[in-house]
Amino acid sequence: MSFLPIPKYKFRAIESISAELLVKNNIRLLMLDLDNTIAPYGTDHPTKDTQRWVSAIREAGILLCIVSNSRRARRVEAFAEALGVPYVLRAKKPSPRKPRELLRQMNVAAEAAALAGDQIYTDVLSARLAGITPILVKPIKLSNPLLALRYALEAPFRIWRRYA
Ligand SMILES: [Mg+2]
């Protein structure tokens, strides 16, 4: 088990993660980062593509849960409701505490869970520390210079994997 924040898979968008890949890897629970992974900053509604993708994952029998560092309860709740997915706020990723709590609550082994997110030092690191499969997705949009700088700092870990 590596504690380096290296993703196991890397995708250009959340919708590129197929139910087949998850099923093949015995993933029963997929945790989702919110901002810039399934939600562009500044919007309160998931796209039709994201809604269709969530339905397909759910139909494959995979549990979903949003695990967000956000404190903006209304925004997270709006997305979770639109997608019909439970959520955790203020997860404080890279802490593995909330992902571990979820595993216990949902009675899923760490090996049967994955976390998909757009940031190396929060999402991927949190997944590694919790012993669950890290999936990196390309951020939807780099909306400000600070975010762009942060992604630049993540570059060494980001280029480690090719896009699946
Ligand atoms: Mg994010």
Residues whose N, C-alpha, C, O or C-beta is under 5 A from the ligand:
A	BS01	MG	D33 L34 D35 N36 T37 D118
